[in-house]
Amino acid sequence: MVGIPLVSHVLPSLAVIRELVARGHRVTYANDPAMADLIATTGAELVPCTSQLPFADNNWPDDPIAAMGLFLDDAIQALPQLHAAYDQDPADLYLYDIGAYAARALAESQNRPLMQLSPTFVGWDGYDQDVSAHVRQLPGADAYRAKFAQWLATCGASTADVDAFSGRPARAVALITRAMQPHADQVDTDAVTFVGPCFDATADADGWTRPADAENVLLISLGSAFTRQPEFYRQCLAAYGNQPGWHVVLQIGKYTDPRELGDIPPNVEVHSWVPQRAILEQADAFVTHAGMGGCGEGLLAGVPMIAVPQAAEQFMNADRLVELGVARRIDTAEATGDNLRAALNDLVTDAEVAGRSARLRAGARSEGGTSRAADLIEDMLA
């Protein structure tokens, strides 16, 4: 497995890697040493591959072409590290994250099979016209594409076309539920298999106990990256603190000091990090930034959601949850205590929302998850 050091890209595949190790495969995981503790839980061997991505301070550029350039530059500097690790000991199959371009270049140079593990939605028939054509019109796109093409011409990859190399892979396992995929009916199912969110059922059962006196439980989490939002957390406390019948778990991340929140109501517990999956299995509602991981976990748990998107594809994800009929979208500027409280009440008192949540939960669980993903990987090895 070759990944990138973003928690939201590492977590979705960990259960699959753990399952492959449990089935007796020798698995290495190339990633920045900052991810070592997460990878160690799988039993895979870490192959250190340092990254230049701004994962430590989360200082990403707003310009999309500049952000894409960071991933290209990271691949260029990562490829020699991968060659040093794998040229004398090539893998029988390379698994790779969508942002790990160097993995595809390595596999093609070694003429080895390759499978993408996608933590988010995949390309569909017409994607080039719907999305890629727009991106190519952005300032700086021509220079970016020229640099990418030059790298492909010299790095040993057998795919020379930039769009073909960075676009839809020949084989992919999507670690999301099909319900979250845009234009799902236009996805090539011969190339892509949706297995739904992948988790270790045993590990996810532990980590949090619902208070015995909690009539309802609400989890609030903006994920791992965009968590420097003290005013939003204060609005959540105003909305849900001392709310009769509700116990609130508030995750604030590592960038916010709890002292910035003021007085914490007695029905609220505040943490920098929580076992989100374990809590959602016992929760009644979820306030989320609508990252793909959070969306999948919410759907798999069958809980209604309030989506407060922060960046990138989260706005599209939030709208998709609303289309599915299990969420309300509130943008950060509109996330006042009154609006948040009204949205929660609206969701949990609507029987149709509960019914749709239950159906989507059943659909997500039927996709096979971890064992299905491991089976597909073994089929490709065979």
C-alpha positions as CSV (number, residue, x, y, z in Angstrom):
1,M,0.0,0.0,0.0
2,V,1.3,3.5,-0.9
3,G,-0.5,6.4,0.8
4,I,-0.3,10.0,1.6
5,P,0.0,11.5,5.2
6,L,-3.6,12.8,5.5
7,V,-5.6,11.1,8.3
8,S,-8.8,11.2,6.2
9,H,-7.0,9.2,3.5
10,V,-5.3,6.8,5.8
11,L,-8.1,5.8,8.1
12,P,-10.5,4.4,5.4
13,S,-8.0,1.7,4.3
14,L,-6.7,0.6,7.7
15,A,-9.2,-2.2,8.3
16,V,-8.6,-3.6,4.8
17,I,-4.8,-3.6,5.4
18,R,-5.4,-5.3,8.8
19,E,-7.6,-7.9,7.2
20,L,-5.0,-8.7,4.5
21,V,-2.3,-9.1,7.2
22,A,-4.7,-11.4,9.2
23,R,-5.2,-13.5,6.0
24,G,-1.5,-14.2,5.9
25,H,-0.2,-11.7,3.3
26,R,3.0,-9.8,3.7
27,V,1.9,-6.2,3.5
28,T,4.1,-3.1,3.5
29,Y,2.7,0.4,3.8
30,A,4.7,3.3,2.3
31,N,3.9,6.6,3.9
32,D,5.4,9.4,5.9
33,P,6.6,8.4,9.3
34,A,4.1,10.7,10.8
35,M,1.5,8.0,10.1
36,A,3.6,5.3,11.7
37,D,1.3,4.8,14.8
38,L,-1.8,4.5,12.7
39,I,-0.2,2.0,10.3
40,A,1.3,0.0,13.2
41,T,-2.2,-1.0,14.3
42,T,-2.7,-3.0,11.1
43,G,0.4,-5.2,11.5
44,A,1.7,-4.0,8.2
45,E,5.4,-3.0,7.9
46,L,5.9,0.7,7.5
47,V,8.1,1.7,4.6
48,P,9.2,5.3,5.4
49,C,8.5,7.7,2.5
50,T,8.8,11.3,3.6
51,S,6.2,13.7,2.2
52,Q,6.3,17.4,1.5
53,L,2.5,17.9,1.8
54,P,1.5,20.5,4.4
55,F,-0.2,17.9,6.6
56,A,1.5,19.1,9.8
57,D,0.0,22.6,9.9
58,N,-2.8,22.0,7.4
59,N,-1.7,25.1,5.4
60,W,-3.3,24.3,2.1
61,P,-3.6,26.9,-0.7
62,D,-7.0,28.1,-1.7
63,D,-6.1,27.9,-5.4
64,P,-7.1,24.5,-6.7
65,I,-4.2,24.3,-9.3
66,A,-1.7,25.2,-6.6
67,A,-3.1,22.4,-4.4
68,M,-2.9,20.0,-7.3
69,G,0.7,21.1,-7.8
70,L,1.5,20.1,-4.2
71,F,0.5,16.5,-4.9
72,L,2.5,16.4,-8.2
73,D,5.6,17.8,-6.5
74,D,5.2,15.3,-3.6
75,A,5.0,12.4,-6.1
76,I,8.1,13.6,-7.9
77,Q,10.1,13.6,-4.7
78,A,8.5,10.4,-3.4
79,L,9.2,8.2,-6.5
80,P,13.0,7.8,-5.9
81,Q,12.2,6.8,-2.3
82,L,9.8,4.1,-3.5
83,H,12.3,2.8,-6.1
84,A,14.9,2.5,-3.3
85,A,12.5,0.5,-1.2
86,Y,10.9,-1.7,-3.9
87,D,13.1,-2.1,-6.9
88,Q,15.0,-5.0,-5.3
89,D,11.8,-6.4,-3.6
90,P,8.8,-5.5,-5.9
91,A,5.3,-6.1,-4.7
92,D,3.0,-8.7,-6.2
93,L,0.3,-6.0,-6.2
94,Y,0.5,-2.3,-5.5
95,L,-2.5,-0.7,-3.7
96,Y,-2.5,3.1,-3.7
97,D,-4.4,6.2,-2.5
98,I,-5.8,8.6,-5.1
99,G,-3.2,11.2,-4.1
100,A,-0.2,8.8,-4.4
101,Y,0.7,9.3,-8.0
102,A,4.2,8.0,-7.4
103,A,2.7,4.5,-6.7
104,R,1.3,4.3,-10.2
105,A,4.5,5.4,-11.8
106,L,6.4,2.8,-9.7
107,A,4.0,-0.1,-10.6
108,E,4.1,0.8,-14.3
109,S,7.9,1.0,-14.4
110,Q,8.0,-2.5,-12.8
111,N,5.1,-3.8,-15.0
112,R,3.3,-4.9,-11.8
113,P,-0.5,-4.9,-11.2
114,L,-2.1,-1.9,-9.6
115,M,-5.3,-1.3,-7.7
116,Q,-6.5,2.1,-6.4
117,L,-8.2,2.2,-2.9
118,S,-10.3,5.4,-3.2
119,P,-11.5,7.0,0.1
120,T,-13.8,9.3,-1.9
121,F,-15.9,9.3,-5.0
122,V,-14.5,8.2,-8.3
123,G,-14.7,9.4,-11.9
124,W,-17.7,8.6,-14.0
125,D,-18.5,8.6,-17.8
126,G,-18.5,12.2,-18.7
127,Y,-16.3,13.3,-15.8
128,D,-13.8,14.8,-18.2
129,Q,-16.5,17.0,-19.6
130,D,-18.2,17.8,-16.2
131,V,-15.1,18.5,-14.1
132,S,-11.7,18.1,-15.8
133,A,-12.6,20.5,-18.7
134,H,-13.4,23.2,-16.1
135,V,-10.2,22.6,-14.2
136,R,-8.1,22.9,-17.5
137,Q,-9.5,26.5,-17.9
138,L,-8.2,27.7,-14.5
139,P,-5.1,30.0,-14.3
140,G,-1.9,28.0,-14.1
141,A,-3.4,24.8,-15.5
142,D,-1.3,24.8,-18.6
143,A,1.9,25.0,-16.7
144,Y,0.8,22.3,-14.2
145,R,-0.1,19.9,-17.1
146,A,3.2,20.6,-18.9
147,K,5.1,19.8,-15.7
148,F,3.1,16.6,-15.2
149,A,3.6,15.5,-18.8
150,Q,7.4,16.1,-18.5
151,W,7.5,14.0,-15.4
152,L,5.6,11.1,-17.0
153,A,7.9,11.2,-20.0
154,T,11.0,10.7,-17.7
155,C,9.8,8.7,-14.7
156,G,9.4,5.3,-16.3
157,A,5.6,5.3,-16.4
158,S,4.0,3.6,-19.3
159,T,1.0,5.9,-19.4
160,A,2.1,9.2,-21.0
161,D,-1.2,11.1,-21.1
162,V,-1.8,13.3,-18.0
163,D,-5.6,12.8,-18.0
164,A,-5.3,9.0,-18.3
165,F,-2.7,8.8,-15.6
166,S,-4.4,11.0,-13.0
167,G,-7.9,10.1,-14.0
168,R,-9.9,6.9,-13.7
169,P,-7.8,3.9,-12.9
170,A,-8.2,0.5,-14.6
171,R,-9.2,-1.1,-11.3
172,A,-10.4,0.6,-8.2
173,V,-12.1,-0.3,-4.9
174,A,-14.2,2.6,-3.6
175,L,-14.2,2.6,0.2
176,I,-17.5,4.6,0.2
177,T,-21.1,3.6,-0.1
178,R,-22.5,3.9,-3.6
179,A,-25.2,6.3,-2.3
180,M,-22.5,9.0,-1.9
181,Q,-21.2,8.6,-5.5
182,P,-22.1,11.4,-7.9
183,H,-23.6,10.1,-11.2
184,A,-23.4,6.6,-9.8
185,D,-25.3,5.1,-12.8
186,Q,-22.5,6.4,-15.0
187,V,-19.6,4.7,-13.1
188,D,-17.9,1.8,-15.0
189,T,-18.6,-1.1,-12.6
190,D,-16.2,-3.3,-14.5
191,A,-13.4,-1.0,-13.2
192,V,-14.9,0.2,-9.9
193,T,-16.4,-1.7,-7.0
194,F,-18.2,0.1,-4.2
195,V,-17.7,-1.8,-0.9
196,G,-18.9,0.9,1.5
197,P,-16.9,2.2,4.5
198,C,-14.5,-0.4,5.9
199,F,-14.1,-1.0,9.6
200,D,-12.8,-3.6,12.0
201,A,-16.0,-4.7,13.8
202,T,-14.1,-5.9,16.9
203,A,-12.0,-2.8,17.3
204,D,-14.9,-0.4,16.6
205,A,-17.1,-2.0,19.4
206,D,-14.9,-0.5,22.1
207,G,-13.9,3.0,23.0
208,W,-17.0,4.7,24.3
209,T,-19.9,3.9,26.6
210,R,-23.2,5.7,26.3
211,P,-24.3,7.2,29.6
212,A,-27.0,5.2,31.2
213,D,-29.2,8.3,31.7
214,A,-28.8,9.6,28.2
215,E,-32.1,9.7,26.4
216,N,-30.5,10.8,23.2
217,V,-26.8,11.2,22.1
218,L,-25.5,13.9,19.7
219,L,-22.0,13.7,18.2
220,I,-20.4,16.9,16.9
221,S,-17.2,16.6,14.9
222,L,-15.5,18.5,12.1
223,G,-13.0,15.7,11.4
224,S,-9.3,16.0,11.6
225,A,-8.2,18.9,9.5
226,F,-10.6,21.9,9.6
227,T,-11.1,22.0,13.4
228,R,-9.9,25.5,14.3
229,Q,-13.5,26.7,14.7
230,P,-14.0,27.9,18.3
231,E,-16.9,30.2,17.5
232,F,-18.7,27.3,15.8
233,Y,-18.2,25.2,18.9
234,R,-19.5,28.0,21.1
235,Q,-22.6,28.1,18.9
236,C,-23.0,24.3,19.3
237,L,-22.9,24.7,23.1
238,A,-25.5,27.5,22.9
239,A,-27.7,25.2,20.7
240,Y,-27.4,21.9,22.6
241,G,-26.0,22.7,26.1
242,N,-28.5,22.0,28.8
243,Q,-30.9,20.7,26.1
244,P,-33.3,18.4,27.9
245,G,-32.8,14.7,27.1
246,W,-29.6,15.2,25.1
247,H,-26.1,14.1,25.9
248,V,-23.5,15.8,23.6
249,V,-20.1,14.6,22.6
250,L,-18.1,17.5,21.1
251,Q,-14.8,16.8,19.3
252,I,-12.7,20.0,18.9
253,G,-9.5,18.7,17.3
254,K,-6.0,19.6,18.2
255,Y,-6.1,23.3,17.0
256,T,-8.7,24.6,19.5
257,D,-8.0,25.2,23.2
258,P,-11.0,24.0,25.4
259,R,-10.6,27.2,27.4
260,E,-11.8,29.2,24.4
261,L,-15.2,27.6,24.7
262,G,-16.2,29.2,28.0
263,D,-18.3,27.3,30.5
264,I,-19.1,23.7,29.4
265,P,-22.7,22.6,30.2
266,P,-23.0,19.4,32.3
267,N,-24.6,17.5,29.4
268,V,-21.5,18.0,27.2
269,E,-18.2,16.2,27.1
270,V,-15.4,17.8,25.1
271,H,-12.4,16.0,23.6
272,S,-9.7,16.7,21.1
273,W,-10.3,13.3,19.5
274,V,-13.0,10.6,19.9
275,P,-13.6,7.1,18.6
276,Q,-16.1,8.4,16.2
277,R,-17.3,5.1,14.8
278,A,-18.0,3.7,18.2
279,I,-20.0,6.7,19.3
280,L,-22.0,6.9,16.1
281,E,-23.2,3.3,16.6
282,Q,-24.8,4.5,19.9
283,A,-25.8,8.0,18.7
284,D,-29.1,9.5,17.6
285,A,-27.8,12.4,15.5
286,F,-24.5,13.7,14.0
287,V,-23.2,17.2,13.3
288,T,-20.5,16.7,10.7
289,H,-18.3,18.7,8.3
290,A,-19.4,16.2,5.6
291,G,-16.0,14.8,4.8
292,M,-16.5,11.5,2.9
293,G,-15.4,9.5,5.9
294,G,-17.9,11.1,8.2
295,C,-20.7,10.8,5.7
296,G,-20.0,7.1,5.3
297,E,-19.9,6.5,9.0
298,G,-23.1,8.5,9.5
299,L,-24.9,6.5,6.8
300,L,-23.6,3.2,8.1
301,A,-24.8,4.0,11.6
302,G,-28.2,5.2,10.2
303,V,-28.2,8.5,12.0
304,P,-29.6,11.8,10.7
305,M,-27.0,14.5,10.1
306,I,-26.5,18.2,10.2
307,A,-23.8,19.0,7.5
308,V,-21.6,22.0,8.1
309,P,-19.1,21.8,5.2
310,Q,-15.7,23.4,5.6
311,A,-13.8,22.9,2.3
312,A,-13.2,21.0,-0.9
313,E,-15.7,18.3,-1.8
314,Q,-17.5,18.6,1.5
315,F,-20.0,21.1,0.0
316,M,-20.9,18.5,-2.6
317,N,-21.1,15.8,0.0
318,A,-23.4,17.9,2.1
319,D,-25.7,18.5,-0.8
320,R,-25.8,14.8,-1.5
321,L,-26.8,14.0,2.1
322,V,-29.6,16.5,1.7
323,E,-30.7,14.9,-1.6
324,L,-30.8,11.6,0.1
325,G,-33.2,13.0,2.6
326,V,-31.2,12.4,5.8
327,A,-29.6,15.7,6.5
328,R,-29.8,19.5,6.7
329,R,-27.0,21.7,5.4
330,I,-26.0,24.7,7.4
331,D,-23.0,26.7,6.2
332,T,-20.6,27.9,8.9
333,A,-21.7,31.6,8.6
334,E,-25.3,30.5,9.3
335,A,-24.5,28.0,12.1
336,T,-26.0,30.0,14.9
337,G,-27.3,28.4,18.0
338,D,-30.9,28.9,16.9
339,N,-30.4,27.4,13.5
340,L,-28.5,24.4,14.8
341,R,-31.1,23.7,17.4
342,A,-34.0,24.0,14.9
343,A,-32.2,21.7,12.4
344,L,-31.8,19.0,15.0
345,N,-35.3,19.1,16.2
346,D,-36.5,19.1,12.6
347,L,-34.5,16.0,11.8
348,V,-35.2,13.8,14.8
349,T,-38.9,14.4,14.8
350,D,-39.4,13.5,11.1
351,A,-40.4,9.8,10.7
352,E,-39.6,9.9,7.0
353,V,-36.0,10.9,7.8
354,A,-35.7,7.9,10.2
355,G,-37.0,5.6,7.6
356,R,-34.6,6.8,4.9
357,S,-31.7,6.6,7.3
358,A,-32.6,3.0,8.1
359,R,-32.8,2.1,4.4
360,L,-29.5,3.7,3.6
361,R,-27.9,2.0,6.6
362,A,-29.0,-1.4,5.3
363,G,-27.8,-0.6,1.8
364,A,-24.4,0.5,3.0
365,R,-24.0,-2.6,5.1
366,S,-24.9,-4.9,2.2
367,E,-22.0,-3.7,0.1
368,G,-19.6,-6.0,1.9
369,G,-17.1,-3.6,3.6
370,T,-13.8,-4.9,4.7
371,S,-14.1,-8.5,3.8
372,R,-15.4,-7.7,0.4
373,A,-12.5,-5.3,-0.3
374,A,-10.0,-8.0,0.8
375,D,-11.7,-10.6,-1.4
376,L,-11.4,-8.3,-4.4
377,I,-7.7,-7.7,-3.7
378,E,-7.0,-11.4,-3.4
379,D,-8.9,-12.0,-6.6
380,M,-6.5,-9.6,-8.3
381,L,-3.5,-11.2,-6.8
382,A,-4.8,-14.6,-8.1
